[in-house]
């Protein structure tokens, strides 16, 4: 993932639950990415992306 690009991130939960986040990567830290959506910031751990809890697609 690159800083400044827009991504759609989907969090897979229990029983088919999915949470969709669309935002821009604004900062990259050693262990997480910081996303800016319309009204708030969200942090996503790199380990969650690696293990498959989250999937990220560029828009």
PDB file of N, H, CA, C and O in Angstrom:
ATOM      1  N   UNK A   1       0.842  -1.172   0.000  1.00  0.00           N
ATOM      2  CA  UNK A   1       0.000   0.000   0.000  1.00  0.00           C
ATOM      3  C   UNK A   1       0.885   1.232   0.000  1.00  0.00           C
ATOM      4  O   UNK A   1       1.928   1.261   0.652  1.00  0.00           O
ATOM      5  N   UNK A   2       0.464   2.240  -0.731  1.00  0.00           N
ATOM      6  H   UNK A   2      -0.384   2.216  -1.261  1.00  0.00           H
ATOM      7  CA  UNK A   2       1.265   3.443  -0.873  1.00  0.00           C
ATOM      8  C   UNK A   2       0.549   4.638  -0.251  1.00  0.00           C
ATOM      9  O   UNK A   2      -0.675   4.751  -0.311  1.00  0.00           O
ATOM     10  N   UNK A   3       1.327   5.511   0.336  1.00  0.00           N
ATOM     11  H   UNK A   3       2.321   5.420   0.384  1.00  0.00           H
ATOM     12  CA  UNK A   3       0.784   6.724   0.946  1.00  0.00           C
ATOM     13  C   UNK A   3       0.256   7.628  -0.163  1.00  0.00           C
ATOM     14  O   UNK A   3       0.922   7.834  -1.177  1.00  0.00           O
ATOM     15  N   UNK A   4      -0.953   8.168   0.038  1.00  0.00           N
ATOM     16  H   UNK A   4      -1.494   8.000   0.862  1.00  0.00           H
ATOM     17  CA  UNK A   4      -1.563   9.070  -0.923  1.00  0.00           C
ATOM     18  C   UNK A   4      -2.528   8.397  -1.882  1.00  0.00           C
ATOM     19  O   UNK A   4      -3.242   9.087  -2.610  1.00  0.00           O
ATOM     20  N   UNK A   5      -2.573   7.062  -1.904  1.00  0.00           N
ATOM     21  H   UNK A   5      -1.993   6.502  -1.313  1.00  0.00           H
ATOM     22  CA  UNK A   5      -3.495   6.350  -2.781  1.00  0.00           C
ATOM     23  C   UNK A   5      -4.769   6.002  -2.028  1.00  0.00           C
ATOM     24  O   UNK A   5      -4.766   5.862  -0.806  1.00  0.00           O
ATOM     25  N   UNK A   6      -5.868   5.865  -2.782  1.00  0.00           N
ATOM     26  H   UNK A   6      -5.871   5.979  -3.775  1.00  0.00           H
ATOM     27  CA  UNK A   6      -7.163   5.559  -2.207  1.00  0.00           C
ATOM     28  C   UNK A   6      -7.411   4.053  -2.283  1.00  0.00           C
ATOM     29  O   UNK A   6      -7.151   3.423  -3.308  1.00  0.00           O
ATOM     30  N   UNK A   7      -7.919   3.482  -1.184  1.00  0.00           N
ATOM     31  H   UNK A   7      -8.130   3.994  -0.351  1.00  0.00           H
ATOM     32  CA  UNK A   7      -8.157   2.045  -1.087  1.00  0.00           C
ATOM     33  C   UNK A   7      -9.541   1.769  -0.523  1.00  0.00           C
ATOM     34  O   UNK A   7     -10.108   2.577   0.213  1.00  0.00           O
ATOM     35  N   UNK A   8     -10.068   0.607  -0.887  1.00  0.00           N
ATOM     36  H   UNK A   8      -9.607  -0.049  -1.485  1.00  0.00           H
ATOM     37  CA  UNK A   8     -11.273   0.074  -0.269  1.00  0.00           C
ATOM     38  C   UNK A   8     -10.829  -1.102   0.587  1.00  0.00           C
ATOM     39  O   UNK A   8     -10.267  -2.070   0.074  1.00  0.00           O
ATOM     40  N   UNK A   9     -11.077  -1.021   1.883  1.00  0.00           N
ATOM     41  H   UNK A   9     -11.533  -0.234   2.299  1.00  0.00           H
ATOM     42  CA  UNK A   9     -10.657  -2.060   2.819  1.00  0.00           C
ATOM     43  C   UNK A   9     -11.909  -2.728   3.367  1.00  0.00           C
ATOM     44  O   UNK A   9     -12.829  -2.057   3.836  1.00  0.00           O
ATOM     45  N   UNK A  10     -11.936  -4.056   3.301  1.00  0.00           N
ATOM     46  H   UNK A  10     -11.189  -4.600   2.919  1.00  0.00           H
ATOM     47  CA  UNK A  10     -13.080  -4.812   3.803  1.00  0.00           C
ATOM     48  C   UNK A  10     -12.618  -5.689   4.956  1.00  0.00           C
ATOM     49  O   UNK A  10     -11.682  -6.479   4.827  1.00  0.00           O
ATOM     50  N   UNK A  11     -13.296  -5.531   6.088  1.00  0.00           N
ATOM     51  H   UNK A  11     -14.056  -4.890   6.193  1.00  0.00           H
ATOM     52  CA  UNK A  11     -13.001  -6.322   7.281  1.00  0.00           C
ATOM     53  C   UNK A  11     -13.989  -7.481   7.332  1.00  0.00           C
ATOM     54  O   UNK A  11     -15.201  -7.268   7.349  1.00  0.00           O
ATOM     55  N   UNK A  12     -13.477  -8.695   7.358  1.00  0.00           N
ATOM     56  H   UNK A  12     -12.493  -8.868   7.345  1.00  0.00           H
ATOM     57  CA  UNK A  12     -14.333  -9.877   7.452  1.00  0.00           C
ATOM     58  C   UNK A  12     -14.529 -10.224   8.919  1.00  0.00           C
ATOM     59  O   UNK A  12     -13.565 -10.388   9.666  1.00  0.00           O
ATOM     60  N   UNK A  13     -15.783 -10.334   9.317  1.00  0.00           N
ATOM     61  H   UNK A  13     -16.566 -10.202   8.709  1.00  0.00           H
ATOM     62  CA  UNK A  13     -16.084 -10.656  10.703  1.00  0.00           C
ATOM     63  C   UNK A  13     -16.774 -11.997  10.825  1.00  0.00           C
ATOM     64  O   UNK A  13     -16.837 -12.763   9.863  1.00  0.00           O
ATOM     65  N   UNK A  14     -17.287 -12.275  11.998  1.00  0.00           N
ATOM     66  H   UNK A  14     -17.235 -11.653  12.779  1.00  0.00           H
ATOM     67  CA  UNK A  14     -17.983 -13.531  12.242  1.00  0.00           C
ATOM     68  C   UNK A  14     -19.335 -13.545  11.538  1.00  0.00           C
ATOM     69  O   UNK A  14     -19.957 -12.503  11.332  1.00  0.00           O
ATOM     70  N   UNK A  15     -19.766 -14.726  11.180  1.00  0.00           N
ATOM     71  H   UNK A  15     -19.260 -15.572  11.347  1.00  0.00           H
ATOM     72  CA  UNK A  15     -21.095 -14.965  10.605  1.00  0.00           C
ATOM     73  C   UNK A  15     -21.341 -14.151   9.337  1.00  0.00           C
ATOM     74  O   UNK A  15     -22.468 -13.725   9.087  1.00  0.00           O
ATOM     75  N   UNK A  16     -20.310 -13.934   8.544  1.00  0.00           N
ATOM     76  H   UNK A  16     -19.394 -14.280   8.747  1.00  0.00           H
ATOM     77  CA  UNK A  16     -20.467 -13.241   7.271  1.00  0.00           C
ATOM     78  C   UNK A  16     -20.522 -11.733   7.360  1.00  0.00           C
ATOM     79  O   UNK A  16     -20.768 -11.069   6.353  1.00  0.00           O
ATOM     80  N   UNK A  17     -20.299 -11.170   8.540  1.00  0.00           N
ATOM     81  H   UNK A  17     -20.099 -11.709   9.358  1.00  0.00           H
ATOM     82  CA  UNK A  17     -20.324  -9.724   8.716  1.00  0.00           C
ATOM     83  C   UNK A  17     -19.141  -9.097   7.985  1.00  0.00           C
ATOM     84  O   UNK A  17     -18.019  -9.595   8.069  1.00  0.00           O
ATOM     85  N   UNK A  18     -19.393  -8.003   7.267  1.00  0.00           N
ATOM     86  H   UNK A  18     -20.304  -7.598   7.198  1.00  0.00           H
ATOM     87  CA  UNK A  18     -18.318  -7.301   6.574  1.00  0.00           C
ATOM     88  C   UNK A  18     -18.434  -5.808   6.837  1.00  0.00           C
ATOM     89  O   UNK A  18     -19.520  -5.234   6.758  1.00  0.00           O
ATOM     90  N   UNK A  19     -17.314  -5.193   7.147  1.00  0.00           N
ATOM     91  H   UNK A  19     -16.432  -5.659   7.211  1.00  0.00           H
ATOM     92  CA  UNK A  19     -17.249  -3.754   7.369  1.00  0.00           C
ATOM     93  C   UNK A  19     -16.410  -3.163   6.247  1.00  0.00           C
ATOM     94  O   UNK A  19     -15.291  -3.618   6.008  1.00  0.00           O
ATOM     95  N   UNK A  20     -16.931  -2.163   5.560  1.00  0.00           N
ATOM     96  H   UNK A  20     -17.840  -1.794   5.754  1.00  0.00           H
ATOM     97  CA  UNK A  20     -16.259  -1.578   4.408  1.00  0.00           C
ATOM     98  C   UNK A  20     -15.749  -0.188   4.754  1.00  0.00           C
ATOM     99  O   UNK A  20     -16.499   0.653   5.249  1.00  0.00           O
ATOM    100  N   UNK A  21     -14.464   0.048   4.489  1.00  0.00           N
ATOM    101  H   UNK A  21     -13.854  -0.635   4.087  1.00  0.00           H
ATOM    102  CA  UNK A  21     -13.838   1.343   4.735  1.00  0.00           C
ATOM    103  C   UNK A  21     -13.246   1.825   3.420  1.00  0.00           C
ATOM    104  O   UNK A  21     -12.467   1.109   2.791  1.00  0.00           O
ATOM    105  N   UNK A  22     -13.609   3.030   3.002  1.00  0.00           N
ATOM    106  H   UNK A  22     -14.242   3.612   3.513  1.00  0.00           H
ATOM    107  CA  UNK A  22     -13.028   3.624   1.800  1.00  0.00           C
ATOM    108  C   UNK A  22     -12.305   4.882   2.226  1.00  0.00           C
ATOM    109  O   UNK A  22     -12.905   5.794   2.795  1.00  0.00           O
ATOM    110  N   UNK A  23     -11.008   4.927   1.946  1.00  0.00           N
ATOM    111  H   UNK A  23     -10.521   4.187   1.483  1.00  0.00           H
ATOM    112  CA  UNK A  23     -10.243   6.088   2.367  1.00  0.00           C
ATOM    113  C   UNK A  23      -8.882   6.139   1.716  1.00  0.00           C
ATOM    114  O   UNK A  23      -8.523   5.288   0.902  1.00  0.00           O
ATOM    115  N   UNK A  24      -8.135   7.155   2.092  1.00  0.00           N
ATOM    116  H   UNK A  24      -8.427   7.846   2.753  1.00  0.00           H
ATOM    117  CA  UNK A  24      -6.806   7.399   1.560  1.00  0.00           C
ATOM    118  C   UNK A  24      -5.776   7.119   2.644  1.00  0.00           C
ATOM    119  O   UNK A  24      -5.950   7.521   3.794  1.00  0.00           O
ATOM    120  N   UNK A  25      -4.708   6.432   2.276  1.00  0.00           N
ATOM    121  H   UNK A  25      -4.567   6.105   1.341  1.00  0.00           H
ATOM    122  CA  UNK A  25      -3.617   6.183   3.216  1.00  0.00           C
ATOM    123  C   UNK A  25      -2.867   7.497   3.399  1.00  0.00           C
ATOM    124  O   UNK A  25      -2.319   8.040   2.440  1.00  0.00           O
ATOM    125  N   UNK A  26      -2.841   8.010   4.633  1.00  0.00           N
ATOM    126  H   UNK A  26      -3.286   7.569   5.412  1.00  0.00           H
ATOM    127  CA  UNK A  26      -2.170   9.290   4.864  1.00  0.00           C
ATOM    128  C   UNK A  26      -0.831   9.137   5.558  1.00  0.00           C
ATOM    129  O   UNK A  26       0.048   9.985   5.408  1.00  0.00           O
ATOM    130  N   UNK A  27      -0.665   8.046   6.328  1.00  0.00           N
ATOM    131  H   UNK A  27      -1.379   7.356   6.450  1.00  0.00           H
ATOM    132  CA  UNK A  27       0.612   7.815   7.011  1.00  0.00           C
ATOM    133  C   UNK A  27       0.871   6.319   7.107  1.00  0.00           C
ATOM    134  O   UNK A  27      -0.053   5.515   7.231  1.00  0.00           O
ATOM    135  N   UNK A  28       2.146   5.968   7.047  1.00  0.00           N
ATOM    136  H   UNK A  28       2.896   6.622   6.946  1.00  0.00           H
ATOM    137  CA  UNK A  28       2.550   4.578   7.239  1.00  0.00           C
ATOM    138  C   UNK A  28       3.512   4.516   8.410  1.00  0.00           C
ATOM    139  O   UNK A  28       4.521   5.221   8.439  1.00  0.00           O
ATOM    140  N   UNK A  29       3.193   3.671   9.369  1.00  0.00           N
ATOM    141  H   UNK A  29       2.373   3.098   9.345  1.00  0.00           H
ATOM    142  CA  UNK A  29       4.034   3.446  10.533  1.00  0.00           C
ATOM    143  C   UNK A  29       4.627   2.041  10.433  1.00  0.00           C
ATOM    144  O   UNK A  29       4.204   1.265   9.576  1.00  0.00           O
ATOM    145  N   UNK A  30       5.592   1.694  11.282  1.00  0.00           N
ATOM    146  H   UNK A  30       5.936   2.325  11.978  1.00  0.00           H
ATOM    147  CA  UNK A  30       6.188   0.354  11.194  1.00  0.00           C
ATOM    148  C   UNK A  30       5.180  -0.792  11.335  1.00  0.00           C
ATOM    149  O   UNK A  30       5.379  -1.859  10.755  1.00  0.00           O
ATOM    150  N   UNK A  31       4.114  -0.586  12.092  1.00  0.00           N
ATOM    151  H   UNK A  31       3.953   0.281  12.564  1.00  0.00           H
ATOM    152  CA  UNK A  31       3.180  -1.693  12.318  1.00  0.00           C
ATOM    153  C   UNK A  31       1.753  -1.424  11.842  1.00  0.00           C
ATOM    154  O   UNK A  31       0.906  -2.308  11.968  1.00  0.00           O
ATOM    155  N   UNK A  32       1.450  -0.238  11.298  1.00  0.00           N
ATOM    156  H   UNK A  32       2.138   0.480  11.196  1.00  0.00           H
ATOM    157  CA  UNK A  32       0.084   0.048  10.874  1.00  0.00           C
ATOM    158  C   UNK A  32       0.034   1.102   9.781  1.00  0.00           C
ATOM    159  O   UNK A  32       1.009   1.802   9.509  1.00  0.00           O
ATOM    160  N   UNK A  33      -1.157   1.189   9.157  1.00  0.00           N
ATOM    161  H   UNK A  33      -1.949   0.620   9.379  1.00  0.00           H
ATOM    162  CA  UNK A  33      -1.461   2.234   8.183  1.00  0.00           C
ATOM    163  C   UNK A  33      -2.542   3.124   8.780  1.00  0.00           C
ATOM    164  O   UNK A  33      -3.422   2.638   9.489  1.00  0.00           O
ATOM    165  N   UNK A  34      -2.484   4.415   8.501  1.00  0.00           N
ATOM    166  H   UNK A  34      -1.769   4.810   7.924  1.00  0.00           H
ATOM    167  CA  UNK A  34      -3.496   5.357   8.953  1.00  0.00           C
ATOM    168  C   UNK A  34      -4.304   5.814   7.740  1.00  0.00           C
ATOM    169  O   UNK A  34      -3.745   6.347   6.781  1.00  0.00           O
ATOM    170  N   UNK A  35      -5.624   5.602   7.784  1.00  0.00           N
ATOM    171  H   UNK A  35      -6.078   5.168   8.562  1.00  0.00           H
ATOM    172  CA  UNK A  35      -6.526   5.958   6.700  1.00  0.00           C
ATOM    173  C   UNK A  35      -7.322   7.196   7.069  1.00  0.00           C
ATOM    174  O   UNK A  35      -7.729   7.357   8.220  1.00  0.00           O
ATOM    175  N   UNK A  36      -7.546   8.069   6.103  1.00  0.00           N
ATOM    176  H   UNK A  36      -7.216   7.938   5.168  1.00  0.00           H
ATOM    177  CA  UNK A  36      -8.431   9.219   6.280  1.00  0.00           C
ATOM    178  C   UNK A  36      -9.673   8.965   5.444  1.00  0.00           C
ATOM    179  O   UNK A  36      -9.598   8.874   4.219  1.00  0.00           O
ATOM    180  N   UNK A  37     -10.822   8.848   6.112  1.00  0.00           N
ATOM    181  H   UNK A  37     -10.883   8.922   7.107  1.00  0.00           H
ATOM    182  CA  UNK A  37     -12.091   8.734   5.410  1.00  0.00           C
ATOM    183  C   UNK A  37     -12.743  10.111   5.451  1.00  0.00           C
ATOM    184  O   UNK A  37     -12.074  11.098   5.757  1.00  0.00           O
ATOM    185  N   UNK A  38     -14.032  10.193   5.149  1.00  0.00           N
ATOM    186  H   UNK A  38     -14.576   9.391   4.901  1.00  0.00           H
ATOM    187  CA  UNK A  38     -14.683  11.506   5.095  1.00  0.00           C
ATOM    188  C   UNK A  38     -14.598  12.268   6.411  1.00  0.00           C
ATOM    189  O   UNK A  38     -14.217  13.438   6.430  1.00  0.00           O
ATOM    190  N   UNK A  39     -14.953  11.604   7.516  1.00  0.00           N
ATOM    191  H   UNK A  39     -15.262  10.653   7.501  1.00  0.00           H
ATOM    192  CA  UNK A  39     -15.075  12.326   8.781  1.00  0.00           C
ATOM    193  C   UNK A  39     -14.114  11.889   9.876  1.00  0.00           C
ATOM    194  O   UNK A  39     -14.069  12.515  10.935  1.00  0.00           O
ATOM    195  N   UNK A  40     -13.355  10.846   9.652  1.00  0.00           N
ATOM    196  H   UNK A  40     -13.391  10.338   8.792  1.00  0.00           H
ATOM    197  CA  UNK A  40     -12.522  10.339  10.743  1.00  0.00           C
ATOM    198  C   UNK A  40     -11.298   9.617  10.194  1.00  0.00           C
ATOM    199  O   UNK A  40     -11.199   9.350   8.996  1.00  0.00           O
ATOM    200  N   UNK A  41     -10.373   9.308  11.091  1.00  0.00           N
ATOM    201  H   UNK A  41     -10.454   9.525  12.064  1.00  0.00           H
ATOM    202  CA  UNK A  41      -9.189   8.519  10.758  1.00  0.00           C
ATOM    203  C   UNK A  41      -9.336   7.123  11.343  1.00  0.00           C
ATOM    204  O   UNK A  41      -9.907   6.941  12.418  1.00  0.00           O
ATOM    205  N   UNK A  42      -8.819   6.150  10.626  1.00  0.00           N
ATOM    206  H   UNK A  42      -8.356   6.297   9.752  1.00  0.00           H
ATOM    207  CA  UNK A  42      -8.848   4.760  11.064  1.00  0.00           C
ATOM    208  C   UNK A  42      -7.455   4.185  10.924  1.00  0.00           C
ATOM    209  O   UNK A  42      -6.772   4.441   9.933  1.00  0.00           O
ATOM    210  N   UNK A  43      -7.029   3.412  11.905  1.00  0.00           N
ATOM    211  H   UNK A  43      -7.585   3.204  12.711  1.00  0.00           H
ATOM    212  CA  UNK A  43      -5.738   2.736  11.843  1.00  0.00           C
ATOM    213  C   UNK A  43      -5.967   1.255  11.598  1.00  0.00           C
ATOM    214  O   UNK A  43      -6.825   0.636  12.226  1.00  0.00           O
ATOM    215  N   UNK A  44      -5.183   0.686  10.670  1.00  0.00           N
ATOM    216  H   UNK A  44      -4.486   1.189  10.160  1.00  0.00           H
ATOM    217  CA  UNK A  44      -5.283  -0.730  10.347  1.00  0.00           C
ATOM    218  C   UNK A  44      -3.915  -1.358  10.524  1.00  0.00           C
ATOM    219  O   UNK A  44      -2.933  -0.894   9.944  1.00  0.00           O
ATOM    220  N   UNK A  45      -3.849  -2.410  11.321  1.00  0.00           N
ATOM    221  H   UNK A  45      -4.646  -2.786  11.792  1.00  0.00           H
ATOM    222  CA  UNK A  45      -2.587  -3.101  11.572  1.00  0.00           C
ATOM    223  C   UNK A  45      -2.131  -3.855  10.333  1.00  0.00           C
ATOM    224  O   UNK A  45      -2.939  -4.449   9.619  1.00  0.00           O
ATOM    225  N   UNK A  46      -0.835  -3.823  10.089  1.00  0.00           N
ATOM    226  H   UNK A  46      -0.179  -3.340  10.669  1.00  0.00           H
ATOM    227  CA  UNK A  46      -0.275  -4.571   8.964  1.00  0.00           C
ATOM    228  C   UNK A  46      -0.418  -6.073   9.182  1.00  0.00           C
ATOM    229  O   UNK A  46      -0.554  -6.829   8.220  1.00  0.00           O
ATOM    230  N   UNK A  47      -0.387  -6.508  10.433  1.00  0.00           N
ATOM    231  H   UNK A  47      -0.276  -5.895  11.215  1.00  0.00           H
ATOM    232  CA  UNK A  47      -0.535  -7.940  10.719  1.00  0.00           C
ATOM    233  C   UNK A  47      -1.935  -8.434  10.367  1.00  0.00           C
ATOM    234  O   UNK A  47      -2.092  -9.584   9.956  1.00  0.00           O
ATOM    235  N   UNK A  48      -2.961  -7.584  10.520  1.00  0.00           N
ATOM    236  H   UNK A  48      -2.833  -6.650  10.854  1.00  0.00           H
ATOM    237  CA  UNK A  48      -4.323  -7.967  10.140  1.00  0.00           C
ATOM    238  C   UNK A  48      -4.446  -8.120   8.628  1.00  0.00           C
ATOM    239  O   UNK A  48      -5.173  -8.990   8.149  1.00  0.00           O
ATOM    240  N   UNK A  49      -3.744  -7.287   7.881  1.00  0.00           N
ATOM    241  H   UNK A  49      -3.153  -6.581   8.270  1.00  0.00           H
ATOM    242  CA  UNK A  49      -3.745  -7.421   6.425  1.00  0.00           C
ATOM    243  C   UNK A  49      -3.033  -8.706   6.005  1.00  0.00           C
ATOM    244  O   UNK A  49      -3.461  -9.379   5.066  1.00  0.00           O
ATOM    245  N   UNK A  50      -1.955  -9.042   6.696  1.00  0.00           N
ATOM    246  H   UNK A  50      -1.608  -8.496   7.458  1.00  0.00           H
ATOM    247  CA  UNK A  50      -1.170 -10.228   6.341  1.00  0.00           C
ATOM    248  C   UNK A  50      -1.924 -11.524   6.650  1.00  0.00           C
ATOM    249  O   UNK A  50      -1.820 -12.492   5.896  1.00  0.00           O
ATOM    250  N   UNK A  51      -2.679 -11.551   7.748  1.00  0.00           N
ATOM    251  H   UNK A  51      -2.763 -10.765   8.361  1.00  0.00           H
ATOM    252  CA  UNK A  51      -3.351 -12.794   8.132  1.00  0.00           C
ATOM    253  C   UNK A  51      -4.705 -12.964   7.443  1.00  0.00           C
ATOM    254  O   UNK A  51      -5.298 -14.039   7.535  1.00  0.00           O
ATOM    255  N   UNK A  52      -5.207 -11.946   6.762  1.00  0.00           N
ATOM    256  H   UNK A  52      -4.725 -11.073   6.688  1.00  0.00           H
ATOM    257  CA  UNK A  52      -6.436 -12.096   6.000  1.00  0.00           C
ATOM    258  C   UNK A  52      -7.683 -11.572   6.673  1.00  0.00           C
ATOM    259  O   UNK A  52      -8.776 -11.740   6.133  1.00  0.00           O
ATOM    260  N   UNK A  53      -7.566 -10.940   7.838  1.00  0.00           N
ATOM    261  H   UNK A  53      -6.678 -10.804   8.277  1.00  0.00           H
ATOM    262  CA  UNK A  53      -8.740 -10.342   8.477  1.00  0.00           C
ATOM    263  C   UNK A  53      -9.261  -9.162   7.662  1.00  0.00           C
ATOM    264  O   UNK A  53     -10.461  -8.888   7.656  1.00  0.00           O
ATOM    265  N   UNK A  54      -8.370  -8.474   6.986  1.00  0.00           N
ATOM    266  H   UNK A  54      -7.395  -8.696   6.991  1.00  0.00           H
ATOM    267  CA  UNK A  54      -8.715  -7.342   6.133  1.00  0.00           C
ATOM    268  C   UNK A  54      -8.224  -7.618   4.721  1.00  0.00           C
ATOM    269  O   UNK A  54      -7.177  -8.239   4.533  1.00  0.00           O
ATOM    270  N   UNK A  55      -8.978  -7.157   3.726  1.00  0.00           N
ATOM    271  H   UNK A  55      -9.828  -6.653   3.878  1.00  0.00           H
ATOM    272  CA  UNK A  55      -8.509  -7.187   2.343  1.00  0.00           C
ATOM    273  C   UNK A  55      -8.551  -5.764   1.811  1.00  0.00           C
ATOM    274  O   UNK A  55      -9.497  -5.025   2.081  1.00  0.00           O
ATOM    275  N   UNK A  56      -7.540  -5.382   1.065  1.00  0.00           N
ATOM    276  H   UNK A  56      -6.770  -5.982   0.845  1.00  0.00           H
ATOM    277  CA  UNK A  56      -7.440  -4.018   0.547  1.00  0.00           C
ATOM    278  C   UNK A  56      -7.327  -4.052  -0.967  1.00  0.00           C
ATOM    279  O   UNK A  56      -6.515  -4.785  -1.530  1.00  0.00           O
ATOM    280  N   UNK A  57      -8.172  -3.230  -1.626  1.00  0.00           N
ATOM    281  H   UNK A  57      -8.832  -2.634  -1.168  1.00  0.00           H
ATOM    282  CA  UNK A  57      -8.116  -3.109  -3.078  1.00  0.00           C
ATOM    283  C   UNK A  57      -7.949  -1.640  -3.436  1.00  0.00           C
ATOM    284  O   UNK A  57      -8.649  -0.794  -2.880  1.00  0.00           O
ATOM    285  N   UNK A  58      -7.036  -1.315  -4.351  1.00  0.00           N
ATOM    286  H   UNK A  58      -6.467  -2.002  -4.802  1.00  0.00           H
ATOM    287  CA  UNK A  58      -6.906   0.084  -4.777  1.00  0.00           C
ATOM    288  C   UNK A  58      -8.116   0.504  -5.603  1.00  0.00           C
ATOM    289  O   UNK A  58      -8.705  -0.303  -6.323  1.00  0.00           O
ATOM    290  N   UNK A  59      -8.471   1.767  -5.487  1.00  0.00           N
ATOM    291  H   UNK A  59      -7.993   2.422  -4.902  1.00  0.00           H
ATOM    292  CA  UNK A  59      -9.615   2.304  -6.246  1.00  0.00           C
ATOM    293  C   UNK A  59      -9.083   3.172  -7.363  1.00  0.00           C
ATOM    294  O   UNK A  59      -9.862   3.732  -8.134  1.00  0.00           O
TER     295      UNK A  59
END
